[in-house]
Each structure stands twice: as C-alpha cells, then as structure tokens.
Amino acid sequence: MKVKAQPRELTGPLGGGTQGSSVSVEPLDTGWFDVPPAFLEKAGNRTAQLRMLGIGTPRSRWWTIPCPSFLVRHPSAGPFLVDTGLHPSVTSKPTANLGRAITSFSKPNLEAGKDVTAQLRSRGLDARDIKTVVMTHMHFDHTSAMSELGGSTFVVSAPEWAAATTTSNPSLHGYAPAHFDYAFDYRTVDFDGPSVGSYSTFGRTFDLFGDGSVRLAFTPGHTLGHMSLVCRLRDRDLVIAGDAIYTLGQLDDAPPPPRPEDAHTWRRSQSELKLFRRQYPQAVIIPSHDPELWETLEDRYE
C-alpha cells in the first residue's frame, strides 16, 4: 500500500512555545458507535473473539461509545486538535466515509452540527485556525474527518505512520487509507530520537512545543505506534490517553482489550498509566471510548 504523502521527521519542538505555559483542554463530542462490551473489555478466552463480534450478546446490551476529538488551546502556540472525530457526511450517509461493513456493524451516529469543524465554528474558530492536529493513532474512527483539516500539520508517531501506510490488508488492522491518502503536511515523531526523554512514569516522551506544556507519550500496544498526550493545566496534568486504554476501569481490575496489536507493549503502556495515576491522583486521565466516563467530563479543563 502506498500513499501520496511523504512525511517529514519532526526533529525538534514546533514553534510557539513559551516557558511556564499551561493549556486548556475541551473534549468534543464528535460521534458515537455501538459495540459489544467484549469489543472493549475481553470476555472469556475460548469465546473472546466471538463475543468481541457480538455473538451471544443481544444488541440491547451493546455499549454506545464516544468517538471524540479534543481541542487544546495553547496561550502562544494557538489552538490545536487531538484526533478528528467522525466526518460530517456520517450525519446523513455514513457508508460514504466508513463503508458498509463498519456502518452495518456499529451503527455510527453523528448529530448535525457536532462534527469537529462545526464545533470549532461554534467556538469562534475556523479550520484554518488549527495549525496542528496530533493523531494518537490512525484507526478509522480517529481519522474519519482528517480531510476537513487539510491545511493543518498532522503529527503522528513514526511507527504508526509505517503501520498505517505499509500494513497488508489495512482494514483488518483498523486503518482506512482513504481517510489520510492526501498530500497533507505530515510530521513523524521518532521515539528513539535524540529529542525524546522521559517524563514522570512515561519512558519516552516528546515535548511538542519545547515548554513542557504538551508532551507526546509513546504508549504502543493498541497499535504499534500509538501515543497519548500529557497536557499541563494550571494545577495538574491531563492525559489524553487515546486508545492506550479503552476504559478507565482498565487502570483497575477491568479486563484488557480483546485484540491489541501487541499485547506485551499494551501491558507496558498500561503500567505506565497506572503508575502515573497512583503518583498523581489529582490528574485527569481520559480514554477515548469510555461511555460512563464521558458523561462525567467537564466542558473545559484549564
């Protein structure tokens, strides 16, 4: 599989950082899916794959899970997004963007006016104001609306870019190349590079603006190049965990996901998040797809 874009390595921080800066974070409701509970938290061993597909679980017991984006406002670098949510077309014709199989299985739903660009406008912003979009990973539910932000620089980890653009049968691994097969400005982060260091319990992080306000933390396992973000608020940190964990319960006793790309590195990333929460109980940790947690989130963290 080949894509039109040729990414460039991000060897140092983006411009605009100011020492001592903190950011604000706004979780955006940009779509929902229906999935069996076992799709997120493994059920059994021999029957895990069947239950992940909903076999044996009536639709009435499936979970409706969020598919969010996050608006992060930096005082000097400006606003940027984390992931993109669902494409506006999902409101009326989800098959056009997500295909028949996904649409039939998970019944994606996006209310009119809830797509990411509409929500930016409701906040006095335009897609052109978003200079950067950080992708936790490149699965279809996170890349669906990338085409709406074509003027942005997309930041993705180097191993994630390699997996998304070279994996055979990409749809079987959660990738939809049509979402990102554009000649966009892609910047890749090499978490083995010289600009990478540790932060707290996270072994490999990249300081996005060079001022400590936003760190990209390498949390592979769900995908080979997954990353989370550690955002510095005024008096605590907020972690946008992405799919490093599906539910907050996976930092406690909830079962692990049924089919991470790499189970070993998933457990290592989970351990880093667990230890971080133990050391900083005041911190906010937000997984992408926890429906119960989503209902309790604040509109804005600062």
Secondary structure, 3 states (H helix, E strand, C coil): CCCCCCCEECCCCCCCCCCCCCCEEEEECCCEEEECHHHHCCCCCCCHHHHHCCCCCCHHHCEEEECCEEEEEECCCEEEEECCCCCHHHHCCHHHHHHHHHHHHHCCECCCCCCHHHHHHHCCCCHHHCCEEECCCCEHHHHCCHHHHCCCEEEEEHHHHHHHHHCCCHHHHCECHHHHCCCCEEEEECCCCCCEEEECCEEEEEECCCCCCEEEEECCCCCCCCEEEEEECCCCEEEEEECCCCCHHHHCCCCCCCCCCCHHHHHHHHHHHHHHHHHCCCCEEEECCCHHHHCCCCCCEC
